[in-house]
């Protein structure tokens, strides 16, 4: 017999589903049953999600842009709300937790209407648009950064950190091997769960600009979108760069642990995992990220000494190649950055978030507000 059912609601991308998965793993260990409410993208990112059932809930952005689409959006939101509410009346969850993305709207509003304890988790340093709407309507907001920009006064917030999955915790504080002399240099380049065309175009130019002695030292692991893979692979092979390249790496935490430097975007999950594992990173934030959340994430990490931030619009291949070669020759700098990165990790974030959820459940049973 379980302690009860907890419903997790999240948009179906890695940035939303991965922290939800981390919480689910802990709650299952504590004796709860888990259901997931999300959208059809879960097929790509939710394969290892420990939910006994997954429910696809209709949803849409409530944005007032494109007025002609408003009736269709409104109908999808209403139908999603009605479906989620009907399911909850039957399933009787003890709590509902949202992780951002518009698919979290209908379940959270349905839970609120049924007086079920609710919380949302914000992974970024800037409150996402969905969570901004929900923050004042739920019992608590779990945050990963302090401060979290966009959080209104009076909203109950709890600093939990961004919870890493068990596959990440398996590499927690992995020993860092600084590069030495003219030995091999393990470089990982990736653009988050959906890849990044920018790195596919840019990194071959960087290696063209790099001197041959340093280029031969590089052992590169690069994530690349499937449509770009043949071109990128051919360019790197022509320069003699040792490379493992693929559209997706299921064992990315292990690859990060084996790296000496990471070049990447700065989504919340990426930043959190680098902190737990303890790896220095060069961040190129997504330039059109909503509310500059990726830039804020990267700045927090870099200001603490764990890495460096390069705006994409300012990057030039020769200058970046020179920067990488200086790091390759300076193991002490990278060793310090790895240590500083590790201080940014919150490996117990899943337990902190689970504690918050359980406090809301207990408070509702007692008929009092959670402290």
N, C-alpha and C positions, 0 to 999 in steps of 0.2 A: 504494500500500500504506500502510495506516495504522499508527500506533505501537501501536495496540491499542484495545480497546473499554472504555470507562468507562460504568458504569451509574449513573444518578442516580435516587434514590428519594425521592419527596416526596408529601405530601398534596396533593390537587388544588385548592388555593386559591391566590390570588395571593401571599399572604404566604410560602408555601412554594415555589411554582413560579418566582417572579420571580428570587430569588437563584440557584436551580438553573439557570435559563435563562442568567443572567450567566456562571456558570461554564462552562456548555456552549458558549457563544459563544467563550470563550477557548480551551477545549480543542480545539474544532474547528479554530481557527486554528493551533493547535500540532500538528495532525496526528492527532488521536484521533477515533475514531468514538464516537457517543453514543447510548445507548438510555435511555429513561425508563420507570421503573416507578411507577405512580400509580393513582388511582381514576377513576371515571367523570366527576368534576367537571373533568377536564382539558379537556373539550370547551368549557368556558367560559373558561378561563384559559391554556390551552396552545397556542393557535392558532399562535403564532410561535416555538414551542420548536424549536431546531435538532437534533432527534433523528431518526436514520434509522429508528427503530422505537419505538413506544410500547406498553407492555404493561400491561394493567389487571390488578392483583393484588388478590385478595380480602383484606380485613383487617377488623379491628374493635378497639374499645377493650378493653384487658385489665382494665378497672376491675371491681372486685368488687361495685359497686352493681347493683341489679336482678338478684338471684341467678337468677331464672327464665330470664334471657337468657344466662347463662353458657355452657350447652352450645352454643348457636348461635354465640356469639362465639368460643368455643374452636375449633369446627369451621372457622369462617371463617379464623381465624389459622393453623390447621394446613394448610388447603387452600392458603392464600396462600404459606405457607412451602414447601410441596411444589412448587407451581407455579414459584416463584422459583428454587428449588434446581435443578429440572429444566432451566429455561431457562439458568441459569448454567453448568451442566455442559456444555450444548451450545454456548453462546456464548463461554465461557471469558474473561470480562472480566479486565482487569488491575487494576481497582479498582472499588469500589462506595462511593458517597457519598450519605448521607442528609441530608434537609433538614427533618425534623420531620413531624408528623402521623402518625397510626396506620398509614397505608399504607406508611410506611418500615420498619415492624417486620419483616414477612416477608422482604424483600430483604436487610436488614442481618444478620438471624440466619442466613439461608441462606448469605450470603457468608462469615460467620464460620465456619460449619460446614465450608466448602470451603477455608478458609485463604486467602481472597482479601483483599488490603489494604482496610481500611475506614476511613471517617471520617464524622463528622456535622458539620453546620454549624448553629450556633444564632444566629438573627437577632436575638433579643430580649435585653434586659438580665437576664432571668430564664430559666433553663433550662426549656424546655418539657417536658411530661410524657413524651412519647415519647423525647425526647433524654435525659431524666434516666435512663430505663431503659437506654438504649443506651450512654451515655457511658463507663461502665466496661468495656464489652465491645468497643469499637472501638479502632483504633490511634491515633486522634487526634480531638480535638474542636476545631473552628474556632469562635472566638467573635467577636462584634461589639462587645462592651462589656467594659471592665475596671473593676471586677469584674463577673463574670456570676454572679448569685445562684443558688444551688442546685447549683453545681459542686463536687463532692467533692474533697478533697485527694487527691493521688496520680494524678488523671486528667491525661493529657497534653493540655494546651490550647495553642492557638496563636492569637494575636490577628491576625485577618485583616481585620476589618470586614465589613459586610454588602454583598455585591457588587451594584452597580447594573448594569442592562442597557445594551446599546449605545444604545438609544433615549434613555436618561437621560444617558449620557456625552456624547451629541451636544449637550446643553444645559449641560455642565459650566461652572461659574463664569460663567454668563451675566450680562452687566452689569446692575446693579440701578438702576432709575430711581426715585428717591425721589419721593413725591407733593409737589407744590408748590402753595401757595396754595389757590385754589379750583378747581384742575384736576381731571381725572378720576382716580378711584381704582379700580384693578383688584383686585378681591377674588375669591378662589377658595375655594369651600366644598365639601368632599367627605368621604366617610366610609370611604374605603378601597375595596378591590376589590368589596365587597358592599354598599356604600352605608350609609346610616344614617338611619333614620326620625326620629331625634331632630332632626337638622338641618332636615328637611322641616317639622317642626312649629315649631321654635324660631326659625329665621331670619326668617320673615315677621313674627313678633312683635317681633323686634329692629328691623326697618325701620319698623314702626308706631310704635315708641318713639323713633325717630331723628328729629331735626328735618329739615324739608324741604330746607334748603340742603345738608346733608351727604348726604341720601338721593339727591338729584339728581346728586351727584358719583359715586356708586357705579356701576361697571360690573361686574356680578356674573356669575361662572360657577359654577353649582352642580350638583353631581351629586345626583340624586334617584331613588329607587326608582320603577320604572315605575308602580306602583299609586298613588303619591302625586303624580305629575307634574302631572296636570290641575289639582288643587287648589292646589298650590304656585304653579304658573305663573299661575293666575288671581289669587291673592292679591297676588303681586308686580306683576303688570300693573296691578292696580287702584291701586297706590301709585305707579305710574310708574317703578318700578325697572328699569333696563336690565339684562336678564338673558339669558344663554344657559344653557339647562337641559336635561339629558339623563340617562338612567340610567347611561350609560357613555361616557367620553371616551377614544378610542384614543390620542389625542395628549396625554395628561395632562402629561408632562414639558414639552412646549412651552407649555402653559397655565400651568404653575407658573413657568416662566421669564419669562412675560409679566406675572406677578402682582406686586403690591406688598405683599400680605399674604395668608396662607393660614389658613383656619380648618378644622380637621380632627381626626380621630381620631389616635392615635399608634401605629399598627402599625409594626413594624420597617421594612418596606419604605418606608412614607411618610417616616419620620424619616431614613432613609438617603438617599432621593432629595432631600429638602429640603436636606440637608447638601451633597450633590454640586453641586446647582444654586445653593445659597446664597440661600434665601428665609426671611424671618421667618415664624413661625407661632404661632397661638393654638391650643393643643392642648386638646381635650376628650376625655380618655381614656375608652375603653369602660368603663363602671362595673362590669361583671360579668366582666371579662377574667380568665382563670385566672391565679392567682398575682400579679395586678396588674402583669403584664408591660407593658401599655400605659402605666401610670402611671410605671413605672421608666424606660421609653424617653423619655417626655416630660420627666421631671425631669432626665435627663442632658443633653438638648438645651437646655432652658430655663436650667439652672444655668450653662451655658457662655455664656449671653447671647443665644441664638438665638431665643428666643420666650417664651411665657407659658403657664402651665397653669391651667385652670379645671375643677375637679371638676363633673361634670354636675349632681349633686344640689344644688349651691350656685348654679347659674346663674339669674339673673333678667334678663328681657329689657331693662328700662330701664337697669340697671347695665351690662349688656354693650353696649348701644347707646352709652352715654356713654363707655365704654372705647374702643370703635372710633372714635368721633369724635375723641377725644384723639389717637389714633395717626394718624388721617388728617391732623391739623393739625400733626403733629410729624415731619417728614421725617427730621430728624437721628437721632431715636430708631430709626426703622425702618431707616435706612441702617446704623447701627451693628449692629443685630440681624441684618441680612442678612450683614454681614461676619463676625460671630461664628458665624452658622449655617454659613457656608462652611468655617470651620475645623473643623467637626464631620464634614465629608464625607470619605470614603475612596475616591476615584475609582480607586485602583489595587487595591482589594479583590479584584476578579476575578482579577488576576494573582497576588496573594498566595495566594489559595485554590488556584489552579491549581498554583502552586509547591509547596504542601503536598501536593497529590495526587500530583504527580510524584515528590516525595521519598519518599512511601510506596511507590510503584511501584519506584523504584530500590532502596530498602532491601530489599524482598522479593526482588528479583532477586539481590541480593548476599547474601541470607540473614542480614541484620542488622536491628536495630531502628532505625527512623527517629529521627534526632536532633531 
